[in-house]
Amino acid sequence: MTDSKRAAVERNYEAFRQRLPELLATHRGKFALMREGDITEFFDTARDAYLAGQKLYPDALFSVQEVTDTPADLGFFSHAMPQHHV
């Protein structure tokens, strides 16, 4: 992962952690598509969020995070997926 991708993932994860308490009340179990520290949209599956991220952000500077009681850094998920269309 490049330094710019790693920085984007870390920024998104920290922003997500800070907003998690409010998100649990409204989006529990959903997957957040994130870019530049902002949540751009919520999806029912990680796959849907990832595919939308690929379409919207060809530079791959986005991450996907599940809204759960225990945040897990899924930001790397978006870079660990195969590069071909699923």
C-alpha positions in Angstrom: 0.0 0.0 0.0 1.3 3.4 -0.9 1.9 6.1 1.7 -1.0 8.1 0.3 -3.4 5.2 0.6 -2.2 4.3 4.1 -2.7 7.9 5.2 -6.2 8.0 3.6 -7.2 4.8 5.4 -5.9 6.0 8.7 -7.6 9.3 8.4 -10.9 7.6 7.5 -10.6 5.2 10.4 -10.0 7.9 13.0 -12.9 10.0 11.7 -15.1 6.9 11.8 -14.1 6.0 15.4 -15.0 9.5 16.5 -18.5 9.3 14.9 -19.2 5.7 15.9 -21.5 6.4 18.9 -23.9 8.5 16.8 -23.7 6.1 13.9 -24.7 3.1 16.0 -28.1 4.7 16.7 -28.9 5.2 13.0 -26.7 2.9 10.8 -25.9 -0.2 12.9 -24.9 -3.1 10.8 -24.4 -1.0 7.6 -21.1 -0.4 5.8 -19.8 3.1 5.4 -17.9 4.2 2.3 -15.4 6.8 3.4 -13.2 9.3 1.6 -11.1 12.2 3.0 -12.4 11.6 6.5 -16.1 11.8 5.5 -18.7 9.2 5.1 -20.1 9.4 1.6 -22.7 6.7 1.7 -23.9 3.7 3.6 -24.5 0.2 2.2 -26.0 -3.1 3.3 -22.8 -5.1 2.4 -19.1 -4.5 2.3 -19.0 -5.7 -1.3 -21.6 -3.1 -2.3 -19.6 -0.4 -0.6 -16.4 -1.5 -2.1 -17.8 -1.7 -5.7 -19.3 1.8 -5.2 -15.9 3.1 -4.0 -14.2 1.6 -7.1 -16.7 3.3 -9.4 -16.6 6.7 -7.6 -12.9 6.9 -6.7 -10.7 5.4 -9.4 -7.6 6.6 -7.4 -8.6 4.0 -4.8 -8.3 6.5 -1.9 -11.3 5.3 0.0 -12.1 2.8 2.7 -15.0 0.7 4.0 -16.0 0.5 7.6 -18.8 -1.6 9.3 -20.9 0.2 11.9 -20.6 -2.1 14.9 -20.1 -1.8 18.6 -16.4 -2.6 18.2 -14.8 -0.7 15.4 -12.5 -2.8 13.2 -10.1 -1.2 10.8 -11.6 -2.4 7.5 -10.1 0.5 5.7 -7.4 -1.9 4.4 -10.3 -4.1 3.1 -10.7 -1.9 0.1 -7.1 -2.5 -0.9 -7.0 -6.2 -0.2 -9.8 -7.1 -2.6 -8.9 -8.4 -6.1 -8.4 -5.7 -8.6 -10.7 -7.3 -11.2 -14.5 -6.7 -11.1 -16.3 -9.0 -8.7 
